[in-house]
Amino acid sequence: MLEAILQYRLDGCIVSSAEPASQVAAICEEHGVPAVMVNRLPMLRAAAVACDNTAGGRELADFLCRGGHRSFGIAMGPVAASTAQEREHGFVSRLAEHGFIVSHRFIRGENGVPVTSYGGGWQAGLDIADLPARERPEAVLAISDIMAIGLIEALRERGLHVPQDISVVGFDGIRDGARASYSLTTVRQPLPQMVAWSLDMLDRHSGSSAQPETLLIPGELVIRNSARLPPD
């Protein structure tokens, strides 16, 4: 990516990578290439389009509290991108407004991969299953759907039932989460709108560095069967 920016005359650049996003944006600005960060909030001067991850985390907290849950955990990868930090912040801050705390954080990765993964979710699920029953959280937010899927499968491997024994919610809205074997409650990211707005930003800033602006688009709460439902 960095070599392409330096070697070729690019009309614009959409940045979606997790870790070096701000570095890419800085190099684009230095070379007069308009750049828009997708689903990454800029740490430097840059334009960005993102799902409102904080609001999504808050909405999941509200949903779980309405379902009668009273103890909570979070499963995350070993290196938290801005998206994960925002989801965690929204979830934790909204729980605090309801009078609850996150009692357990399960930070797990897979073979040195610095992002959330199926394997990290699996390890988090084993950690939860190994807790004494009275200490297990009633509900867990997996910071991504792929992590939630690994977590659910690990819980089942250990004989626990979702959501009867523990509720699990995710974030992203990937297709696999809709499978009957997971039926994952999640927040679906508005990917088509995010892409459309990022292209619009690039078009508006064509010929110059993109001006600092951030557009947050609400996600959609998708209620399925992986978490205990609120009473009618």
N, C-alpha and C positions, 0 to 999 in steps of 0.2 A: 504494500500500500504506500509506504513512505517513498520507496524508490520510484513508483509510478508518478507520484505528485512532483517529484524533483525532475524526472526525465521527460515527462510529456506535458504538453500544454492542455490541461484539463479545463473544461468549461465549468465544472462544479463537482462537488464530492459529497455523498451522503455517507455518514459515519455511523455504524451500528455496533462496532466491536466493544467489548466490555472494558478492558483495562487501558489500552492506549488511546482512548477516544479523545481526550483533551490534548494529548500530544499531537495527534493528527490534525485536530482543529487549529492548533497553534501554528503548525507548519503551513497549513492552507492559508491562514491569514498572512503569514510572512511572505508568501509567494502570490498573494492576490487572488487566490482561488476561493470562490464562495463555497462554504461548507455548512451543512446542516446535520446536527447530531440527532439520530432517531432513537428514542427511548433511552437516552442518556442525557442527564442535565449537565450543562457545561460548567466546568470549574474555571474556565477562562472565557474571554470574549468570544462568543459563538452563538449561532442560532440553533434552536433545538425544538423538536416536536416529540412529545412523550405522552404515554398513558399517565393519568393522574394516579400514580402508585400510592401516594399517601391517602387519598380519598378511598381507594380500593381497599387498603388495609383497614381503614376505619369502618367501611361497610361490612367487611367480614367479621370484625369484632362485634358490631351491632347484631349481626345475624346469629352469631354463636351465643351471645348473651340472651337474646330472645328465645333461643332454644333451651335455656336453663342451665348452660354450662357455667361452672364456677371456678375451675382451675384450668390453666392454659400453658401451652408450650409453643416454641418456635423451632423449626428445623431449617438451618441455613448452611450454605457452603462456607469454606474456610476463608475466602476473600469476598467481601461484600461489595458488589458494584453499587452505583448510586440507586439503581432500581430496587435492589434488595434493602438498602438502608431506608429508602422512602416507605416501602411496604411495612417493614418492621416498625418504623416510627409511627405510621398511621395506626397500626394494630395496637401497639403498646399504649400510645397516648389515649386512644379511645377506650381501651379497657380501663385505664386509670380513671377516666371520667365516669365509668360505671362502678368504680370502686374495687377493681381487680388488678392483679399484677400477673406478669408472666413468670411462673415459678421455675421453668426449665427452658434452657436454650441448648439445642443439640447442634453443634457445629461439626459437620462431617463432610469430607471430600472423598475423591476417588482417584487413586494413582497420581496424586499431585495435580489433578485438574483443578484450577483455581475458581471454578464456577459451580453452581448447583448441578447435580447429576443424579441419575438413577441410583448409582452406587452409594452416593452420599445419603440419599433418602433411605436406602436399605440399611445402612449402618445406624442411622438415627432411629429407624424402626426397631432394630435389635436393642438399642440402648433403652428405648421406652419399654419394650417388653421385659427387659431385665430388672426394671424397677419393681419394688413391692407394689402390689395392686393399690394400696391406699395412697401411694406416693405418685402414681401415674397421673399426668394431666388428663382432664376429661376431654379436652379438645386441643388439637395441634394445628397451627398454621405452617404448612410447608411453603417456603418462600417462592417455589416454582412448582408447576404441575408435574414436571418430570421427577422432581424430588418427592412429591406427594405419592406418585405411583410406586416408587421404590419403597417408600415408607409403609404404604398399605400392604404390599406384598410381604414385607418382613414381618409385620404384625400378624398376618394370617399364617405365615410359616410357624410362628410361635403359638398359634392356637387362639389368638385374639380376634374378635369380630369388629368390623367397622360398619356402622357406627354404634353398635350395641355396647361395646366395651370402651371404645374411644372414637371420637369424631375427628375427621381429617379434612381440611380445606386446602386448596392450592391457589395458584395465581398464574395466569397466562391465557388459558383457554385452548390448549392444544387438543388435537383431535382424539388422541388416545384416551384422554381424560373422560370422554363421553362414552367410552365402551362400557357395556353392562357390567363387566367384571370390576370396574372402578367406580363408575357413576359419580364422578368427582364434582363436588361443589367448588366453584372457583370464581375468579374475576377474569372475564375474557378481555384481552387487550383489543383496542379498536385499530387493528393493523391496517386495513384499507384506508381509513381516514388519516392515519399517521403518515403513510406513504404519500397520499395525495397532497397533504399539507406540506410535507417536506419538499416535494417537487415544486409546489407553488412558491415556497420560500426561495428556492434556488432560482426559479425563473424571475422573481421580482428583484433579486440581487445579482442578476447576470452582469458580468463585466466588472464587478467589484466584490470585495469581501462582504460576506453576509453580516448584517448588522445584528448586534446582540438582541435577541428576542426569544422568548420561550412560550410555546403553546402547549398547554396541558389539556388532554382530551379524556373525558371520563370513560372508565371501563364499564363493563356490564356484569352485574352479579348473576351468575348462572347457578340456580339451586337444583341439585340432584340428590343423591341418597347417601353420600359419604359422611354426612354430619346429621346429628339429631335435629329434627325440624322444630321450629317454634309451634306452639299450640295454635289451633285455629281460632 
